[in-house]
Amino acid sequence: MVSVNRSITVIIVVAVVCFGSIINAAAQAGGFDWSLPYYVSKTPHLTSSGFIAAEPNSPRVHVMWAEGTGSDKSNLQQLMDTIYYRSWDGQRWSSAMDVLVAPIGSSLNLCQLSVDRYDRLALLWTNQNELRLSFSPTSTAGNANSWETMVVSAASNEGDLVVDNDGVFHVLYVENHSDVVYVQSKDGGSTWSTPNHVSASNSSALAFSRPRLAVDNAGTVHATWSQNTEDNSWTVSGIWYAVSSDDGQTWSQATPLIQANGHGHSDVAADGRGNVYLVWFRSVGSVDGRYYALSTDKGKTWSEPRVIFPGQSGLPGLPNLLVDSAGRVQYVGGGHVIDADKIWYSYWTGDRWADPVVISGDQRFAEDAHASLAQGNRLLVTWSDVNAREIPFSWRLLDAPAVLKPPLELGITESAIEHRPVVPVETQVVIASSTPTWTSTQLPRALAGATPPPQPMPEMILLVSIVPALGLIGLVLMLAFSRRSRSMRG
């Protein structure tokens, strides 16, 4: 009898260990907390640049992307000429609506999307070398007539936008490919500060690109961008950084963190405790394809660049660094591995980056990821599925508290920086045939098995993990009962 009990104990321990291993493997694969990818665009046209933003005090999520409407998906050279909009209200998706369009024969590009503190959607985009900022109330963003547009710069084709906790608009952009410029608005875009030149190229053989911004909870503004050199055929070849500790009025001297061929496409985040994080990419095929640097003194000094995420390389868009409501830095970015491009997720553990996990599923060529935080604890991601020419979406719940931010009243506020008025420009729009109605979206047959967000699939993974272990434990109990019955009869 002792022998039987000992055998049973051993088998149960093995079953528990196996069960734990299965759960751990599922968690490591991101299966517990990432929703299945859901295709937001679903269009016959070529798509690009899917951006996502969430309202600070409701479950509503907004997605905008560009389409080339002049041809079908087979024409990869067509111009992106129309901006589409779609939203999720917590239960269903709205219909996709075209809300902004480029003048005939020109193209457009999306730069950033945000929900401001006045319950408006703010889209930063470019057209014909103009950096534009468009606004719409979130409640009517699917109606082209509700959008208003202003020109931020008449000599820029890329920029970044951050709306901080006080509702201040921060915009960083590259002008004429040579000047990194910062402006801000403290009254919802009615007036803007005089452009502040953060850095300027002194050489015709040096250009700047890919500007990115971060603003911590103390109002410190962090900026990073890439350099491009003529000697390297104008491809990326370095990462720069600058910081302003007085709300953007003055800036530190711009500092190159690294200058080497293939290094570029950076992002920056600050956790509010003095730590500033920089992550950037290196060109495809490089052994050291992903880097980060850390500052523990608000950007005054930096660690040496360090390699992360071995095996990943390439420049498939920009990395995304976000700080959740618990102060933890979250990472989302594309990366080439062997013969595929994937979207990866990681986070800062306190002393290193966690092992990255794939969130783009079995899509072979996924790139150009864009991420946003909802209420501080829901991480939302869109990217481009290159094969399908569509915009997938996925999300996960973070181990952080939900933080609601009530809307502000739109009005003029005091500012230490001189502000100049901006006159809105006429924007050519495609007028929708009717106001969009909220309806449950029918999924294509190929996606009929996918659950639309915001409902991830941990239950199924948990069930698949538990069943084998429970079966093994049940078998052990049946064996024990059988042996005990035979022992009693004997």
C-alpha atoms as one frame of an Amber mdcrd trajectory, in Angstrom:
protein
   0.000   0.000   0.000   2.839   2.409   0.829   4.365   1.642  -2.569   1.089
   2.418  -4.327   0.669   5.718  -2.454   4.262   6.675  -3.230   3.707   5.959
  -6.931   0.534   7.998  -6.920   2.302  10.908  -5.244   5.083  10.852  -7.821
   2.624  10.779 -10.734   0.582  13.663  -9.293   3.735  15.752  -8.820   4.710
  15.059 -12.437   1.217  16.067 -13.592   1.351  19.325 -11.647   4.801  20.128
 -13.029   3.606  19.419 -16.568   0.545  21.570 -15.992   2.692  24.432 -14.719
   5.051  24.107 -17.661   2.155  24.262 -20.123   0.753  27.395 -18.487   4.182
  29.014 -18.328   4.796  28.270 -21.990   1.447  29.744 -22.938   2.143  32.857
 -20.902   5.626  33.221 -22.407   4.085  33.026 -25.859   1.811  35.945 -25.038
  -1.228  33.738 -25.444  -2.799  34.541 -22.100  -3.165  38.257 -22.614  -3.006
  39.292 -26.276  -6.218  39.248 -28.262  -6.301  37.544 -31.642  -5.411  39.983
 -34.453  -8.538  41.630 -35.849  -8.475  43.251 -39.307  -9.798  46.794 -38.959
  -9.436  47.990 -42.553 -11.016  45.206 -44.702 -10.770  47.118 -47.973 -10.128
  46.403 -51.674  -7.520  49.183 -51.676  -3.868  49.304 -50.647  -3.474  50.418
 -47.007  -0.683  51.809 -44.829   0.030  53.625 -41.585  -2.646  52.419 -39.178
  -2.675  54.571 -36.016  -4.673  54.015 -32.846  -5.753  56.158 -29.891  -8.065
  55.705 -26.922 -10.313  58.042 -24.995  -9.045  58.735 -21.450 -12.418  58.280
 -19.734 -14.285  55.662 -21.796 -13.634  52.303 -23.488 -13.851  53.827 -26.983
 -10.888  53.187 -29.298 -10.196  55.140 -32.517  -8.242  53.875 -35.538  -7.184
  55.845 -38.618  -5.221  54.689 -41.635  -4.309  55.692 -45.201  -5.555  54.078
 -48.409  -4.719  54.443 -52.072  -8.138  54.570 -53.702  -6.960  54.959 -57.298
  -6.508  51.242 -57.865  -6.732  47.844 -56.215  -4.157  46.141 -53.992  -2.146
  44.818 -56.933  -0.799  48.308 -57.715   1.911  48.771 -55.106   3.028  52.107
 -56.600  -0.243  53.925 -56.112  -0.389  57.060 -53.955  -1.924  57.000 -50.497
  -4.619  59.631 -50.999  -7.410  59.050 -48.463  -7.620  58.789 -44.670 -10.160
  56.369 -43.211 -11.615  56.221 -39.710 -13.179  53.516 -37.576 -13.896  53.172
 -33.841 -14.758  50.549 -31.245 -17.220  51.529 -28.501 -16.532  48.580 -26.202
 -19.065  46.285 -27.893 -18.969  46.838 -31.645 -17.084  48.517 -34.466 -18.389
  51.466 -36.428 -18.376  51.285 -40.207 -15.205  52.511 -41.945 -15.569  56.074
 -43.260 -13.316  58.240 -45.444 -12.852  61.567 -43.652  -9.807  63.336 -45.154
  -8.310  63.268 -48.641  -5.257  64.658 -50.413  -5.602  66.981 -53.426  -5.789
  65.069 -56.720  -2.405  63.753 -57.794  -0.733  64.121 -54.382  -0.122  61.713
 -51.526  -0.469  61.878 -47.770   1.169  60.218 -44.793  -0.026  59.769 -41.222
   2.384  60.760 -38.427   0.508  60.433 -35.116  -2.976  60.108 -33.623  -4.107
  61.180 -30.161  -7.230  61.973 -28.154  -6.776  65.316 -26.425  -8.168  66.410
 -23.063 -11.068  68.188 -24.770 -12.600  64.965 -26.148 -11.273  65.642 -29.632
  -9.359  63.376 -31.955  -6.112  65.005 -33.131  -4.376  63.648 -36.242  -0.916
  64.803 -37.335  -0.316  64.103 -41.038   1.524  65.420 -44.069   0.572  66.399
 -47.602   2.691  68.129 -50.265   5.473  68.876 -47.785   3.018  70.437 -45.318
   2.693  69.161 -41.758  -0.992  69.335 -40.887  -2.999  68.897 -37.700  -6.664
  67.940 -37.998  -9.281  67.901 -35.228 -12.710  66.399 -34.762 -14.917  65.778
 -31.718 -14.608  62.098 -30.874 -18.374  61.692 -31.032 -18.532  62.736 -34.711
 -15.103  61.696 -36.010 -16.703  59.396 -38.584 -18.297  62.401 -40.318 -15.989
  64.190 -42.761 -17.770  67.502 -42.123 -16.680  67.527 -38.458 -12.938  67.759
 -39.242 -10.968  71.021 -39.190  -7.350  71.290 -40.334  -4.467  73.688 -39.760
  -0.921  73.791 -41.133   1.796  73.441 -38.479   4.701  73.765 -40.933   4.836
  74.475 -44.648   8.225  72.773 -45.062   7.980  69.422 -43.283   6.960  65.883
 -44.216   7.297  64.148 -40.841   6.619  64.879 -37.175   5.385  63.563 -33.839
   2.607  64.692 -31.479   2.191  64.225 -27.728  -0.741  65.534 -25.679   0.347
  65.653 -22.041  -1.726  65.244 -18.873  -2.482  68.985 -18.759  -3.814  69.001
 -22.310  -0.753  70.718 -23.792   0.051  69.848 -27.419   3.737  69.130 -28.086
   4.871  68.758 -31.704   8.375  67.888 -32.912   9.102  67.934 -36.638  11.938
  68.045 -39.160  11.884  71.069 -41.458  13.626  71.024 -44.848  15.274  67.728
 -43.819  17.842  69.700 -41.800  16.218  71.438 -38.788  14.591  69.717 -35.807
  11.847  72.077 -34.604   9.569  72.082 -31.536   6.273  73.927 -31.011   3.518
  73.678 -28.410  -0.051  74.823 -27.841  -1.707  75.276 -24.472  -5.158  76.172
 -25.752  -6.093  73.165 -27.851  -4.369  74.376 -31.028  -5.850  77.896 -31.214
  -2.424  79.478 -30.780   1.084  78.057 -30.962   4.495  78.932 -29.575   7.153
  80.441 -31.790   9.072  77.557 -33.456  12.061  76.550 -31.328  14.980  75.045
 -33.261  16.204  72.084 -31.199  18.979  71.157 -33.631  20.152  72.195 -37.085
  22.401  70.470 -39.593  25.543  72.445 -40.420  26.393  70.357 -43.467  24.749
  69.675 -46.806  25.901  66.066 -46.370  23.904  65.598 -43.130  20.104  65.395
 -42.806  17.674  64.531 -39.999  14.545  62.345 -39.955  12.156  60.301 -37.795
  11.520  62.737 -34.889   9.948  61.343 -31.700   8.800  62.973 -28.452   8.066
  62.045 -24.844   6.841  64.215 -21.969   7.141  63.031 -18.369   4.828  63.931
 -15.481   7.147  66.780 -14.414   6.827  68.525 -17.775  10.290  67.556 -18.998
  10.260  67.157 -22.787  12.508  64.534 -24.396  13.284  64.440 -28.119  15.066
  61.924 -30.333  15.614  61.640 -34.088  17.735  59.877 -36.694  20.520  61.222
 -38.850  21.008  60.474 -42.552  24.290  61.037 -44.386  25.179  61.480 -48.025
  28.123  59.100 -47.629  25.632  56.380 -46.664  23.283  57.084 -49.620  21.037
  59.103 -47.277  20.073  56.055 -45.229  20.035  56.231 -41.428  23.388  56.375
 -39.673  22.904  57.633 -36.118  20.661  58.528 -33.152  20.398  61.980 -31.534
  18.803  63.194 -28.305  17.937  66.523 -26.652  15.954  67.493 -23.545  14.078
  70.526 -22.259  13.522  70.854 -18.506  11.546  74.126 -18.731   8.471  73.110
 -20.709  10.105  73.429 -24.114  11.404  76.992 -23.732  15.083  76.054 -23.945
  16.830  72.873 -25.016  20.044  71.092 -24.148  22.706  70.749 -26.785  21.747
  67.922 -29.125  23.837  64.822 -28.430  24.545  61.895 -30.778  24.196  58.649
 -28.806  25.641  56.616 -31.666  26.874  57.377 -35.184  27.232  54.281 -37.341
  25.724  53.032 -40.576  22.336  51.394 -40.277  21.443  52.837 -36.858  18.151
  54.755 -36.810  14.404  54.770 -36.084  14.382  55.536 -32.346  11.795  56.184
 -29.657  12.077  57.631 -26.151  10.123  57.243 -22.893  10.474  58.709 -19.387
   9.015  56.993 -16.326   8.745  60.125 -14.147  11.345  58.822 -11.677  14.351
  60.267 -13.497  14.823  57.305 -15.822  14.767  57.894 -19.574  14.785  55.011
 -22.069  15.871  55.044 -25.705  15.400  52.134 -28.107  16.396  52.081 -31.772
  16.784  49.740 -34.724  19.573  48.709 -37.061  19.245  47.699 -40.698  18.140
  44.218 -41.764  20.732  41.458 -41.609  22.776  43.070 -38.837  23.712  40.759
 -35.982  23.191  43.606 -33.499  19.818  44.687 -34.853  18.236  46.214 -31.711
  19.744  48.641 -29.168  18.809  50.580 -26.080  20.418  53.206 -23.848  19.382
  54.281 -20.349  19.672  57.562 -18.472  19.028  57.674 -14.719  19.374  61.464
 -14.382  16.589  62.796 -16.631  18.644  62.610 -19.801  21.778  64.445 -18.637
  24.049  61.418 -19.067  23.589  58.096 -20.839  24.767  54.524 -20.568  26.688
  52.956 -23.405  24.400  51.536 -26.117  23.562  47.887 -25.430  22.259  45.178
 -27.748  18.815  43.702 -27.005  16.483  41.165 -28.634  19.145  39.009 -30.358
  18.146  37.786 -33.800  15.934  40.766 -34.669  17.004  43.344 -37.254  15.662
  45.715 -39.886  13.870  49.062 -40.027  10.169  48.075 -40.240   8.762  51.338
 -38.939   9.535  52.820 -35.525   9.752  51.267 -32.053   7.032  52.236 -29.576
   7.830  52.985 -25.928   4.977  53.784 -23.534   4.776  54.178 -19.749   1.765
  52.529 -18.102  -0.042  53.783 -15.000   2.243  51.699 -12.767   5.322  53.438
 -14.201   6.482  50.398 -16.191   7.887  50.954 -19.683   6.183  48.902 -22.408
   7.747  48.119 -25.808   6.148  47.239 -29.153   8.071  47.072 -32.424   8.683
  45.212 -35.651  11.622  42.924 -36.219  12.966  40.715 -39.000  13.923  37.160
 -38.019  15.242  34.577 -40.509  12.697  34.873 -43.366   9.805  36.695 -41.671
   8.869  40.086 -40.218   6.985  40.002 -36.927   5.555  42.444 -34.378   7.106
  41.948 -30.947   6.188  42.901 -27.383   8.428  43.354 -24.345   8.645  45.452
 -21.185  11.285  46.764 -18.788  11.547  44.474 -15.759  13.569  46.904 -13.641
  17.020  45.838 -14.780  16.540  44.395 -18.273  14.078  43.968 -21.135  11.858
  40.897 -20.859  12.224  38.250 -23.558  10.147  39.466 -26.521   7.022  37.616
 -27.653   5.303  37.698 -31.044   1.877  39.375 -31.112   1.239  39.340 -34.883
   0.294  35.658 -34.961   1.176  33.636 -38.039   1.355  36.661 -40.347   4.635
  36.304 -42.196   5.307  39.928 -43.054   4.098  42.343 -40.365   5.615  45.798
 -39.924   5.017  49.464 -39.040   3.544  48.939 -35.559   1.849  51.774 -33.681
   0.829  51.543 -30.029  -1.279  53.493 -27.560  -2.364  53.171 -23.936  -5.984
  53.272 -22.820  -6.608  54.404 -19.232  -3.029  53.522 -18.384  -3.492  49.754
 -18.396  -4.716  48.608 -21.829  -2.020  48.359 -24.480  -3.453  48.810 -27.985
  -1.482  47.990 -31.149  -2.041  48.286 -34.886   0.344  47.313 -37.666   0.490
  46.553 -41.388   0.011  43.024 -42.703   2.113  43.347 -45.859   0.743  40.230
 -47.553  -2.935  41.031 -46.936  -2.421  44.812 -47.392  -4.585  45.337 -44.313
  -4.376  46.880 -40.822  -4.666  44.331 -37.953  -5.352  45.310 -34.342  -4.596
  43.550 -31.057  -4.571  44.492 -27.387  -3.722  43.230 -23.928  -4.510  44.137
 -20.315  -1.486  45.227 -18.272  -0.752  44.636 -14.609  -1.492  48.256 -13.746
  -4.457  50.227 -12.392  -6.957  51.940 -14.664  -6.693  55.730 -14.503  -9.498
  57.943 -15.784  -8.820  61.502 -16.932 -11.918  63.726 -17.070 -12.076  66.096
 -20.042 -10.948  69.709 -19.717 -12.865  72.809 -20.754 -11.522  74.183 -24.009
 -10.244  77.707 -23.416  -7.213  79.979 -23.325  -4.676  79.190 -20.606  -1.697
  81.056 -19.211   1.588  80.267 -20.948   5.210  81.195 -20.274   5.954  80.903
 -23.998   4.881  83.517 -26.514   2.161  82.010 -28.699   1.131  82.958 -32.217
  -2.327  82.416 -33.741  -2.764  79.810 -36.434  -5.312  80.296 -39.184  -7.090
  77.048 -40.140  -6.747  75.982 -43.762  -9.377  74.694 -46.095  -9.053  70.923
 -46.314 -10.395  68.985 -49.245 -12.574  66.220 -47.846 -14.586  63.338 -49.138
 -18.146  63.874 -47.971 -19.617  60.635 -46.730 -22.886  59.621 -48.360 -24.504
  59.437 -44.956 -23.672  59.743 -41.299 -22.174  56.424 -40.143 -24.426  54.221
 -38.107 -23.300  51.871 -35.378 -23.787  48.290 -36.460 -22.257  44.987 -35.566
 -19.594  44.353 -38.197 -19.884  41.136 -40.189 -16.547  39.358 -40.279 -15.156
  37.875 -43.501 -15.425  34.083 -43.662 -11.667  33.747 -43.155 -11.935  35.630
 -39.871 -15.187  34.155 -38.625 -13.378  32.253 -35.880 -11.592  35.318 -34.528
 -13.083  37.109 -31.536 -13.206  40.883 -32.000 -11.517  42.904 -29.257 -11.635
  43.827 -26.490 -11.998  40.169 -25.501  -8.732  38.227 -25.437  -8.701  34.444
 -25.521  -7.104  33.277 -22.257  -9.972  30.945 -21.433  -9.369  28.753 -24.464
  -5.644  28.632 -23.834  -6.250  27.841 -20.174  -8.670  25.063 -21.141  -6.209
  23.550 -23.591  -3.518  23.726 -20.909  -5.640  22.192 -18.138  -7.271  19.281
 -19.967  -4.109  17.115 -20.387  -3.084  17.620 -16.774  -6.585  16.920 -15.439
  -6.753  13.814 -17.591  -3.474  12.571 -16.144  -4.609  13.270 -12.572  -7.939
  11.512 -13.253  -6.077   8.485 -14.610  -3.940   8.394 -11.464  -7.003   8.508
  -9.201  -8.698   5.728 -11.173  -5.567   3.602 -10.896  -5.378   4.228  -7.166
  -9.031   3.295  -6.669  -8.620   0.120  -8.720  -5.546  -0.977  -6.765  -7.222
  -0.226  -3.454 -10.286  -2.289  -4.461  -8.117  -5.255  -5.428  -6.179  -4.935
  -2.167  -9.398  -4.953  -0.129 -10.730  -8.033  -2.008  -7.425  -9.808  -1.410
